[in-house]
Amino acid sequence: MTRKFYLLLLLSILCTFLGASAFAQRAGSGADQIATFASSIRDLPTEGELFDLPVNLHGQTTYINQRYNNFTSSYSGMNSMSAERAMSYTWSGTLFFGARLAPNTDVYFNPEVISGVAFSGLTGLGGFTNGEGSKAVGAQAKFYSARAFVRHTINQEGNKEVLENEANQITQTVSSNRVVVTAGQFSTLDIFDDSRYAKDPRVQFMNWGNMTYLAYDYSADARGYSTGLAGEWYVNNWVLRASRMLAPKNPNGRDLNWQVFNAYGDQMEIERQHYIADLPGKVSVLAYRNRMILARFSDATNYVIANNAQGTQAINNVRNNYQYKTGIGIHGEQALSNDLGIYGRAFTSDGHTETMAFTEADNSISVGMGMNGTSWTRPHDSIGVSVMQNGLSSYRKNYLQAGGVSYFIGDYAGPGQSLSYRPERIGEVYYNAMLVKNILAGLNFQHINNPAYNAARGPVNIVSFRIHAEF
């Protein structure tokens, strides 16, 4: 991993010195995962004072409906995506409360509700098709705390910038040189791997591989949140980020392990923002290291063969010791005009161990573009196009080809029907139309080749409809 890290870091530094001028940046705040488009609504103030404290309140609701028709399948196994036509949906609602306890110290609380039904019980894919869907979604609405955190800003000498009122951000003047500390319950993705074009499945691309790097096994509970401590150091147009987040007690589980020195997820990211021809862009490098009790695929493969355990989740039988899992990736994006921008992500994990908290991928690459509708006199509309490729390590592939079943994938259905490995390839396009102020409706299409890395199944074509409102 060390050699890869230095090569990627050198590449990022070289790229970011291409035509750059400094500007202050917004801190990761629990709102970075939200690509807000809300504007003020008459007689509905979202910021004010309560008991002489600055406060704000925002909210969102999103409904997504997805469908596909029958697709070709030579066979299906325990964790295969159903080859028969199916429908999936999610509905979510979130409130974003904030209060400023001191001039540079804020607290935020996000109660959330969600319900939904996933395709095939959320199995049969690496790049799942709906970022609102999680391992904890069910048809019955569930209420829970998504975020509850405190953020403290230490301003240093530098240019001043006003961070505007929005979800999880009370209006604040900050310095371009500052340290920001976030502690409590939030998503790792609130701090790391922010993107202007591919981040929020509520208003942008829906696929998990466009929320972040698909091979980034970031610490989270089954809903995608965790508890931890994160620090960000802003120096003009450079940012260094680091955090330690709690790991789940069991892989992909809902409960977190509070033994923070025994089981955890660490990550570090270095980012440089720049201008090229007066248009903004950035390059970042992110690395992570997880530690928890995980199964090694080599052990699980040996267990399958020795015990004729084909068609079972043999990883459960060899999950005995603490393991380290590491990975590194690079992300770049660049505005090409005031209305059009491009992005790209590439990531690789070591691939020795099972998934801790995200999905089944050991390497991933995605590229795409986002554009608003100014040129066709619909400035509040947007369109996006992306393609991605996801792959498995030789260790995970060997386990599946031997007949093992993992948490999300595993097509083994009998002798002679083991995985016919191919990288999973996904194309995605969406169009969002502003219906009325702060309400949009969108269509999304995803074409998936080799679902769950199996050339014997697919392709799958998924059509989605979404409606999203916020204030």
PERAPE-V397740 format. One record per residue. N is the residue number from 1. OMEGA is omega in radians with two decimals (* if undefined). D_LAST is the distance of its C-alpha to the last C-alpha in Angstrom with 2 decimals. Layout:
# PERAPE-V397740
n = [N N]
omega = [OMEGA OMEGA]
d_last = [D_LAST D_LAST]
This chain:
# PERAPE-V397740
n = [1 2 3 4 5 6 7 8 9 10 11 12 13 14 15 16 17 18 19 20 21 22 23 24 25 26 27 28 29 30 31 32 33 34 35 36 37 38 39 40 41 42 43 44 45 46 47 48 49 50 51 52 53 54 55 56 57 58 59 60 61 62 63 64 65 66 67 68 69 70 71 72 73 74 75 76 77 78 79 80 81 82 83 84 85 86 87 88 89 90 91 92 93 94 95 96 97 98 99 100 101 102 103 104 105 106 107 108 109 110 111 112 113 114 115 116 117 118 119 120 121 122 123 124 125 126 127 128 129 130 131 132 133 134 135 136 137 138 139 140 141 142 143 144 145 146 147 148 149 150 151 152 153 154 155 156 157 158 159 160 161 162 163 164 165 166 167 168 169 170 171 172 173 174 175 176 177 178 179 180 181 182 183 184 185 186 187 188 189 190 191 192 193 194 195 196 197 198 199 200 201 202 203 204 205 206 207 208 209 210 211 212 213 214 215 216 217 218 219 220 221 222 223 224 225 226 227 228 229 230 231 232 233 234 235 236 237 238 239 240 241 242 243 244 245 246 247 248 249 250 251 252 253 254 255 256 257 258 259 260 261 262 263 264 265 266 267 268 269 270 271 272 273 274 275 276 277 278 279 280 281 282 283 284 285 286 287 288 289 290 291 292 293 294 295 296 297 298 299 300 301 302 303 304 305 306 307 308 309 310 311 312 313 314 315 316 317 318 319 320 321 322 323 324 325 326 327 328 329 330 331 332 333 334 335 336 337 338 339 340 341 342 343 344 345 346 347 348 349 350 351 352 353 354 355 356 357 358 359 360 361 362 363 364 365 366 367 368 369 370 371 372 373 374 375 376 377 378 379 380 381 382 383 384 385 386 387 388 389 390 391 392 393 394 395 396 397 398 399 400 401 402 403 404 405 406 407 408 409 410 411 412 413 414 415 416 417 418 419 420 421 422 423 424 425 426 427 428 429 430 431 432 433 434 435 436 437 438 439 440 441 442 443 444 445 446 447 448 449 450 451 452 453 454 455 456 457 458 459 460 461 462 463 464 465 466 467 468 469 470 471]
omega = [-3.05 -3.13 3.11 -3.11 -3.09 3.08 3.14 3.13 3.11 3.13 -3.12 -3.13 3.12 -3.12 -3.01 3.06 3.09 3.06 -3.07 2.94 -2.96 2.99 -3.12 -3.08 3.12 3.14 2.93 -2.93 -2.99 3.08 -3.11 3.13 -3.05 3.13 -2.99 3.02 -3.03 2.99 -3.07 3.09 -3.11 3.11 3.05 3.14 3.14 3.12 -3.14 3.13 3.08 -3.05 3.11 3.08 3.01 -3.14 2.96 -3.11 3.05 3.13 3.10 2.96 -3.05 3.01 3.12 3.09 -3.11 -3.12 2.95 3.10 3.10 3.05 -3.07 3.11 3.11 3.14 3.09 3.12 -3.03 -3.09 3.09 2.97 -3.11 -3.13 3.12 -3.08 -3.03 3.08 3.09 3.09 2.93 2.97 3.14 3.03 -3.08 2.96 -3.11 3.10 3.07 3.07 3.12 -3.09 3.12 -3.04 -3.11 -3.12 -3.13 2.95 -3.12 -3.14 -3.10 2.98 -3.04 3.03 3.13 2.98 3.13 3.08 -3.10 3.00 3.02 3.13 -3.12 3.01 3.00 3.10 2.88 3.08 -3.13 -2.86 -3.08 -3.13 3.05 3.12 3.12 -3.13 -3.09 -3.12 3.06 -3.08 3.10 -3.11 -3.14 3.09 -3.11 3.02 3.08 -3.11 3.01 -2.97 3.03 3.12 3.14 -3.12 3.08 -3.10 3.07 3.13 3.12 3.11 -3.13 3.10 3.10 3.01 -2.99 3.07 3.03 -3.10 -3.14 3.03 2.96 -3.13 -3.00 3.01 -3.08 3.08 3.06 3.05 -3.05 3.01 3.14 3.13 3.11 -3.11 3.11 -3.11 3.11 3.08 3.04 -3.12 3.03 -3.08 -2.97 3.03 3.05 3.12 3.09 -2.97 -3.04 -3.10 -2.94 -3.12 3.11 -3.10 3.14 3.07 -3.09 -3.01 3.12 -3.13 3.03 2.98 3.14 3.01 -3.11 -3.12 3.12 -3.08 -3.03 -3.09 -3.14 2.93 -3.05 3.10 3.12 -3.14 3.09 3.06 -3.10 -3.11 -3.13 3.07 3.11 3.14 -3.11 3.06 -3.05 -3.10 3.01 3.03 2.99 -3.12 3.07 3.11 2.89 -3.11 3.09 3.06 3.05 3.10 3.10 -3.14 3.11 -3.11 -3.13 -3.07 -3.13 3.10 -3.06 3.03 -2.91 3.11 3.11 -3.11 -3.03 2.97 3.08 3.02 3.09 -3.12 3.01 -3.03 3.01 3.06 -3.03 2.95 2.95 -3.07 3.11 3.11 -3.02 3.04 3.10 3.02 3.11 3.05 -3.09 3.06 3.11 3.02 3.09 3.01 3.02 3.10 -3.09 3.05 3.00 -3.08 3.12 3.10 -3.13 3.11 3.10 3.14 3.12 -3.08 -3.07 -3.04 -3.09 -3.02 3.11 3.14 3.14 3.05 -3.07 3.09 3.14 -3.07 -3.10 3.13 -2.94 -2.97 3.03 3.12 3.00 3.06 -3.05 3.09 -3.12 -3.14 3.12 -3.11 3.07 3.06 -3.07 2.99 3.09 3.04 3.10 -3.07 -3.00 3.07 -3.14 3.11 3.05 3.10 3.02 -3.03 3.01 3.01 -3.04 2.99 -3.13 -2.97 3.14 3.09 3.11 -2.99 -3.05 -3.07 -3.03 3.07 3.11 2.97 -3.09 3.06 3.12 3.07 3.14 3.13 3.04 -3.06 3.01 -2.94 -3.12 -3.06 3.05 3.04 3.03 -2.98 -3.14 3.02 3.11 3.12 3.10 3.10 3.13 2.97 -3.14 3.02 -3.13 -3.11 3.13 3.00 3.10 -3.12 3.13 3.13 3.13 3.11 -3.14 3.14 3.07 3.13 3.11 3.10 3.12 -3.04 -3.08 -3.00 3.14 -3.03 -3.10 -3.12 3.13 3.14 3.12 -3.10 3.10 -3.07 3.00 -2.88 2.89 3.04 3.08 -3.11 -3.04 2.97 -3.10 3.06 3.09 2.99 3.06 3.10 3.07 3.14 3.01 -3.08 3.06 3.08 3.09 3.01 -3.07 3.01 -3.10 3.10 3.09 3.09 -3.03 3.00 3.09 3.14 -3.08 3.00 -3.05 -3.13 -3.14 -3.08 3.09 0.09 3.14 3.09 -3.04 3.11 -3.07 3.00 3.09 2.98 -3.02 3.10 3.12 3.03 *]
d_last = [43.93 45.13 46.38 43.21 41.15 43.27 43.32 39.54 39.15 41.77 40.08 36.73 38.52 40.48 37.50 35.40 38.25 38.01 36.94 34.57 33.33 31.47 27.91 25.71 23.28 20.15 21.06 20.20 17.80 16.39 13.57 16.12 15.90 12.32 12.47 9.07 8.88 5.57 7.12 7.43 7.50 10.99 11.92 8.64 9.48 7.84 11.36 14.76 17.93 19.26 23.05 23.22 21.03 18.00 14.94 11.20 8.59 5.50 5.51 6.62 9.59 12.35 15.78 18.64 22.13 25.12 28.76 32.10 35.65 38.88 39.83 43.18 44.20 47.74 46.95 44.23 44.29 42.72 39.38 39.36 36.55 37.76 39.45 38.76 35.84 32.78 29.17 26.42 22.84 19.99 16.97 14.60 11.82 10.76 9.71 10.06 12.30 14.27 17.31 19.89 23.30 25.33 24.94 24.50 23.61 20.18 19.47 16.48 16.15 14.19 15.37 15.13 16.68 18.25 21.04 22.96 26.38 27.47 30.23 33.57 32.10 30.58 33.97 35.75 33.70 33.20 30.08 28.07 25.98 22.61 20.93 18.96 22.45 24.35 27.66 26.17 24.42 26.16 25.93 25.35 21.87 22.02 20.09 20.50 19.45 18.07 18.18 19.82 21.13 22.34 22.34 25.03 25.62 29.20 29.33 32.56 34.07 32.23 30.00 26.95 23.37 20.13 17.30 14.09 11.29 8.92 8.87 12.45 13.46 14.19 15.59 19.10 22.25 24.16 27.40 28.09 30.61 29.17 29.16 26.06 26.71 24.29 25.69 24.69 22.84 20.76 21.33 24.11 22.03 19.49 22.42 24.64 24.76 21.58 21.38 19.60 20.66 21.09 19.09 16.08 17.26 13.88 13.76 17.26 20.67 21.00 24.41 24.98 27.15 24.27 22.12 25.00 28.78 29.94 33.01 31.13 31.80 29.35 29.49 27.17 27.41 27.14 23.32 23.18 22.77 25.54 26.60 28.20 28.66 27.62 28.74 27.87 30.28 29.18 32.11 31.14 30.12 31.37 29.60 31.39 29.50 31.11 30.25 31.89 29.97 31.37 32.79 32.80 35.98 36.76 35.66 32.33 32.26 29.57 31.44 31.66 34.98 35.02 38.29 36.57 39.91 41.05 38.06 35.19 33.32 33.80 32.27 32.73 31.19 32.30 30.24 31.07 28.83 30.66 30.86 33.17 33.90 30.99 28.55 26.78 27.74 28.60 30.93 30.73 33.14 32.20 34.75 34.54 37.09 36.69 39.27 39.67 42.11 41.86 44.29 46.03 46.35 50.00 50.81 48.96 50.82 54.13 53.33 52.61 55.90 58.02 56.87 56.39 52.79 51.36 48.33 47.18 44.60 47.36 44.95 44.79 48.53 48.58 45.59 47.85 47.23 44.63 43.79 42.04 39.72 38.87 37.18 36.22 34.15 33.20 30.05 29.93 27.65 28.23 26.66 29.31 27.74 24.58 23.34 25.18 25.57 27.56 27.64 30.11 30.55 33.84 34.66 37.66 38.32 41.84 41.79 44.36 42.23 39.93 36.13 34.76 31.07 29.64 31.60 35.06 35.54 37.82 37.20 34.49 33.77 30.95 30.41 28.01 26.19 22.81 22.53 20.22 21.49 22.55 26.18 25.74 23.63 20.37 18.72 15.30 17.28 18.63 21.70 23.16 26.68 28.14 31.33 32.26 35.37 35.63 38.95 40.81 43.32 46.94 46.83 43.97 45.47 48.89 47.57 45.94 49.02 51.23 49.44 46.98 43.57 40.59 37.35 35.45 38.30 41.99 43.68 47.18 48.72 52.46 55.30 54.89 51.16 49.71 46.87 47.60 45.55 43.54 40.41 37.23 35.85 32.46 31.09 27.46 25.81 22.42 20.90 17.29 16.87 13.94 14.45 12.34 9.48 6.63 9.15 12.15 15.45 17.94 21.57 23.20 26.94 28.75 32.55 34.13 37.76 39.65 37.09 37.76 40.20 42.69 44.38 45.80 42.47 39.99 38.55 35.38 33.02 29.55 27.26 23.60 20.87 17.18 14.08 10.62 7.17 3.78 0.00]
